[in-house]
């Protein structure tokens, strides 16, 4: 039987990154450890194994790491959601609020078929703005959202509230 890890030991805290007052949760130690990363992916996939997922949709950039691995684990396709100007084909756009301003996410306009069963994946749930914008992109193309999964949730930022009508899972939680 494979060794089970407390995966929080593979998340490094970086104070004041990317700016003063932010405590960044760095996943690169997890990614470097093959057994720990495999455990994380298997755990994130377990609630979706029997949900008949057609496509995993993941958000740039760390979400791609988890999303591609989950798509492989679940035997599904993979669709990237990117910042403006990064996708080469016709795109749809969703704009969302940041703490100071707005940002946008793009997805190819032909990325999904109406009725595709979609799992949305990102590395971290904070305020929920990125996930909410991704939900809008998927729904605009007629995708059916089966669930949303994150490796880390920063519970104190209450991002889960924006996603309350969906099935949401997070592997590690920080805060109350």
Secondary structure, DSSP 8 states (H G I E B T S, - for coil): ------GGGG-EEEET-SSTT-EEEE-HHHHH-HHHHHHHHHHHHHTTTTS---EEEEETTHHHHHHHHHHHHHT-EEEEEB-TT--SS-EEEEEEEETTEEEEEEEETTS--TT-EEEEEEEEESSSHHHHHHHHHHHHTT-EEEEEEEEEEEGGG-GGGGGTTS-EEEEEEE--
